[in-house]
Structure formats: C-alpha cells, structure tokens
Amino acid sequence: MNTFFKSSAVLFLSAVIFAFTACSTSQISVNKKELKAIDKIAIMKFETAEGVDKKIAKDCEESFKGHFLNINKKVVERDKLDSILKEIEKTQTGAFSNTIEIGKLSGAQALLFGEVTEYKEEVRRVKYNEYNKKTKKNIEKEKDKKFFTFQLNVRLVSTTTGDIILTLKNKYPESSHEMTSTTTMTSNRERILNQMGEDIKDALEEKK
C-alpha cells in the first residue's frame, strides 16, 4: 500500500463531521458540503492485494472516472497526472506534502485512492433442501455453485487539508450463482462498480 493511502487512513481521525449513509449495496460516508464544492479530482493508481491482476485496478479507476464525471466533476487526465507524479518522486517529501503538491500542480482539490483487496472466483459444493411432495419432507441434496468475490475500498482526500471527504466500499463482496447462470466475474464486478457510482450520487442528493 502506498504512503498516500496510508496517510489518508490516519487523517480520517481529524476529518470534519460526515453524513453517514447505509446504502443498499455500499458502505459510504461523505462530507456532502466538501464534495459538492470540489471542481476537479485526481484519481491515483489503485492498489491491489497480492495475487490480484493490476488490470482489475485499472478498470476500477476508469469506472470511478466515469462516476465523478457523471456528478459533474472534472478529472485530471492520466498522462498529466503521471507526469506530475514523476516530478514529485524526485523530491521524495512527506506524504501529506506530496498530496498538497499534487493538488497545486494538477489543479485538483481532492485525490481518490483505492485498493482492490479481494478478487477471486471459485466453485463450491453446497448443501440445500428440496421438498419432496410424496413424502412431504425436505430432502438434503448437494450441488455446485459459482462464488465471486470482489472487494474495493476507496477514499477521497482533500489536497488542502488532508481530511477525508468520502470513504466507500461495497457491502457485499461475495455473491453466489447457479452453474447455469450467465453471470461472470467481469459482469459481477461491473454491476458492483456501477452501483457504487449510483450510491455516491444518491448520497449527495440525500437531504438529511
């Protein structure tokens, strides 16, 4: 995990009051006032747990780029951000100082950090009960089912104060499907990412 992401977790303790929302598929906390005031966001390269393909993180970055564009936020172009990060790496200052510097050079008021902590597919043998009409009893049987696991955590951090503006993760990382289901790991991930985007939008529109 990079130093930016680690520092954002520590700075959570000094964050301003958040509006906590129990969304149907996401656990989200957001400072709506701060998020609404943001004009431009820089999406940092998402981290991955050991064994998770870096391409999955890249796909998640692209999804969140679309989510923020959909709520009328500007997003720093990847080539420009990579160029800025290369320059900053030469100075190797503290994590918070780097956050401020990225904000100054990119014009972003916040940085988005993410980490894919789980991503796997497996087939398991499960037990289930089937009602027998003749005996009028439940009969225990077994069958194979597909299990998909996808866990993503994201944090949006202010480039001026270092406070966390938003935290978000999908509430139900594991889902099960019949072997005949057309659902794939990719379509399952896309569904979750799309819902996370909707949850951000809904949280901003809440009047509480």
SULQUIUR-V820513 format. One record per residue. N is the residue number from 0. OMEGA is omega in radians with two decimals (* if undefined). D_LAST is the distance of its C-alpha to the last C-alpha in Angstrom with 2 decimals. Layout:
n=N omega=OMEGA d_last=D_LAST
n=N omega=OMEGA d_last=D_LAST
//
This chain:
n=0 omega=-3.08 d_last=34.30
n=1 omega=-3.05 d_last=34.53
n=2 omega=3.11 d_last=34.03
n=3 omega=-3.07 d_last=31.03
n=4 omega=3.14 d_last=29.07
n=5 omega=-3.08 d_last=30.35
n=6 omega=-3.13 d_last=29.42
n=7 omega=3.12 d_last=25.81
n=8 omega=3.12 d_last=25.47
n=9 omega=-3.08 d_last=26.97
n=10 omega=3.10 d_last=24.83
n=11 omega=-3.10 d_last=21.67
n=12 omega=-3.11 d_last=22.59
n=13 omega=-3.09 d_last=22.31
n=14 omega=3.11 d_last=19.01
n=15 omega=-3.08 d_last=16.37
n=16 omega=-3.11 d_last=13.17
n=17 omega=2.95 d_last=11.24
n=18 omega=-3.10 d_last=7.91
n=19 omega=-3.08 d_last=9.62
n=20 omega=3.08 d_last=9.49
n=21 omega=-3.12 d_last=12.28
n=22 omega=-3.06 d_last=13.52
n=23 omega=-3.09 d_last=16.64
n=24 omega=-3.08 d_last=19.04
n=25 omega=2.94 d_last=17.59
n=26 omega=-3.01 d_last=16.47
n=27 omega=2.97 d_last=14.25
n=28 omega=-3.03 d_last=12.78
n=29 omega=2.97 d_last=11.94
n=30 omega=-3.01 d_last=11.84
n=31 omega=-3.14 d_last=10.24
n=32 omega=-3.13 d_last=12.10
n=33 omega=-3.11 d_last=15.26
n=34 omega=3.13 d_last=15.22
n=35 omega=-3.10 d_last=14.81
n=36 omega=-3.10 d_last=17.68
n=37 omega=3.11 d_last=19.95
n=38 omega=-3.06 d_last=22.76
n=39 omega=-3.12 d_last=24.93
n=40 omega=3.02 d_last=24.80
n=41 omega=-3.13 d_last=27.84
n=42 omega=3.14 d_last=27.95
n=43 omega=3.11 d_last=30.27
n=44 omega=-3.12 d_last=32.58
n=45 omega=3.09 d_last=30.95
n=46 omega=3.06 d_last=32.82
n=47 omega=3.04 d_last=34.26
n=48 omega=-3.14 d_last=35.50
n=49 omega=3.10 d_last=39.25
n=50 omega=3.13 d_last=40.57
n=51 omega=-3.12 d_last=37.69
n=52 omega=3.13 d_last=38.93
n=53 omega=3.14 d_last=37.76
n=54 omega=3.11 d_last=37.45
n=55 omega=3.11 d_last=34.46
n=56 omega=3.13 d_last=32.67
n=57 omega=3.12 d_last=33.76
n=58 omega=3.12 d_last=32.39
n=59 omega=3.08 d_last=28.97
n=60 omega=-3.13 d_last=29.09
n=61 omega=3.11 d_last=29.90
n=62 omega=-3.12 d_last=27.05
n=63 omega=3.01 d_last=24.48
n=64 omega=3.11 d_last=26.31
n=65 omega=3.13 d_last=25.64
n=66 omega=-3.10 d_last=21.94
n=67 omega=3.03 d_last=21.49
n=68 omega=-3.14 d_last=23.84
n=69 omega=3.07 d_last=21.80
n=70 omega=3.00 d_last=18.76
n=71 omega=3.02 d_last=21.35
n=72 omega=3.04 d_last=22.20
n=73 omega=3.13 d_last=25.86
n=74 omega=3.14 d_last=27.47
n=75 omega=3.14 d_last=30.61
n=76 omega=-3.05 d_last=33.57
n=77 omega=-3.12 d_last=34.95
n=78 omega=3.13 d_last=38.46
n=79 omega=-3.13 d_last=37.35
n=80 omega=3.13 d_last=35.18
n=81 omega=3.12 d_last=38.08
n=82 omega=3.12 d_last=40.44
n=83 omega=-3.12 d_last=38.27
n=84 omega=3.11 d_last=37.95
n=85 omega=3.11 d_last=41.73
n=86 omega=-3.12 d_last=42.33
n=87 omega=3.12 d_last=39.99
n=88 omega=-3.13 d_last=41.61
n=89 omega=-3.11 d_last=44.83
n=90 omega=3.12 d_last=43.49
n=91 omega=3.06 d_last=41.86
n=92 omega=-3.11 d_last=39.79
n=93 omega=-3.08 d_last=36.97
n=94 omega=-3.12 d_last=33.89
n=95 omega=3.10 d_last=31.58
n=96 omega=3.10 d_last=34.25
n=97 omega=3.13 d_last=34.41
n=98 omega=3.11 d_last=30.70
n=99 omega=-3.10 d_last=31.12
n=100 omega=3.10 d_last=34.28
n=101 omega=3.12 d_last=32.80
n=102 omega=-3.12 d_last=30.13
n=103 omega=-3.06 d_last=32.90
n=104 omega=-3.09 d_last=35.21
n=105 omega=-3.08 d_last=32.80
n=106 omega=-3.12 d_last=30.45
n=107 omega=3.08 d_last=27.45
n=108 omega=-3.14 d_last=24.59
n=109 omega=3.09 d_last=23.61
n=110 omega=3.09 d_last=25.54
n=111 omega=3.09 d_last=24.53
n=112 omega=3.13 d_last=26.39
n=113 omega=3.08 d_last=26.80
n=114 omega=3.02 d_last=29.04
n=115 omega=-3.05 d_last=30.28
n=116 omega=3.11 d_last=31.21
n=117 omega=3.06 d_last=32.54
n=118 omega=-3.10 d_last=34.13
n=119 omega=3.09 d_last=36.82
n=120 omega=3.10 d_last=38.34
n=121 omega=3.07 d_last=40.62
n=122 omega=3.14 d_last=42.37
n=123 omega=3.04 d_last=42.44
n=124 omega=-3.08 d_last=44.53
n=125 omega=3.09 d_last=42.40
n=126 omega=3.08 d_last=43.42
n=127 omega=3.14 d_last=42.33
n=128 omega=3.09 d_last=43.60
n=129 omega=-3.08 d_last=45.29
n=130 omega=3.10 d_last=46.33
n=131 omega=-3.07 d_last=50.04
n=132 omega=-3.11 d_last=50.91
n=133 omega=-3.12 d_last=54.53
n=134 omega=-3.09 d_last=54.01
n=135 omega=3.10 d_last=50.66
n=136 omega=3.05 d_last=49.40
n=137 omega=3.11 d_last=46.94
n=138 omega=-3.14 d_last=48.77
n=139 omega=3.13 d_last=47.38
n=140 omega=3.11 d_last=47.67
n=141 omega=3.07 d_last=46.71
n=142 omega=3.08 d_last=45.56
n=143 omega=3.04 d_last=44.31
n=144 omega=3.07 d_last=40.69
n=145 omega=3.08 d_last=39.08
n=146 omega=3.09 d_last=36.34
n=147 omega=3.10 d_last=34.22
n=148 omega=3.14 d_last=32.34
n=149 omega=3.13 d_last=30.05
n=150 omega=3.13 d_last=27.74
n=151 omega=3.06 d_last=26.04
n=152 omega=3.09 d_last=24.10
n=153 omega=3.07 d_last=22.77
n=154 omega=3.07 d_last=21.61
n=155 omega=-3.01 d_last=20.86
n=156 omega=3.12 d_last=22.46
n=157 omega=3.11 d_last=22.71
n=158 omega=3.12 d_last=26.34
n=159 omega=-3.09 d_last=26.25
n=160 omega=-3.06 d_last=24.78
n=161 omega=3.13 d_last=25.02
n=162 omega=3.07 d_last=21.48
n=163 omega=-3.12 d_last=19.68
n=164 omega=-3.10 d_last=16.86
n=165 omega=2.94 d_last=16.24
n=166 omega=-3.06 d_last=17.81
n=167 omega=2.99 d_last=18.26
n=168 omega=3.10 d_last=20.80
n=169 omega=-3.00 d_last=21.70
n=170 omega=-3.06 d_last=21.26
n=171 omega=-3.06 d_last=24.51
n=172 omega=-3.10 d_last=27.27
n=173 omega=3.07 d_last=30.09
n=174 omega=3.14 d_last=30.89
n=175 omega=-3.08 d_last=34.13
n=176 omega=3.06 d_last=36.06
n=177 omega=-3.14 d_last=39.35
n=178 omega=3.14 d_last=42.26
n=179 omega=-3.12 d_last=42.65
n=180 omega=3.11 d_last=39.09
n=181 omega=3.11 d_last=38.94
n=182 omega=3.11 d_last=35.84
n=183 omega=3.06 d_last=36.80
n=184 omega=-3.12 d_last=35.39
n=185 omega=-3.12 d_last=34.65
n=186 omega=3.08 d_last=32.93
n=187 omega=3.11 d_last=30.90
n=188 omega=-3.13 d_last=29.80
n=189 omega=3.10 d_last=28.98
n=190 omega=-3.14 d_last=26.85
n=191 omega=-3.14 d_last=24.80
n=192 omega=3.11 d_last=24.50
n=193 omega=3.14 d_last=23.45
n=194 omega=3.10 d_last=20.68
n=195 omega=3.08 d_last=19.48
n=196 omega=3.10 d_last=19.36
n=197 omega=-3.13 d_last=17.35
n=198 omega=3.06 d_last=14.83
n=199 omega=-3.13 d_last=14.49
n=200 omega=-3.13 d_last=14.08
n=201 omega=-3.13 d_last=11.48
n=202 omega=3.11 d_last=9.36
n=203 omega=-3.09 d_last=9.81
n=204 omega=3.12 d_last=9.03
n=205 omega=-3.09 d_last=5.63
n=206 omega=3.14 d_last=3.79
n=207 omega=* d_last=0.00
//
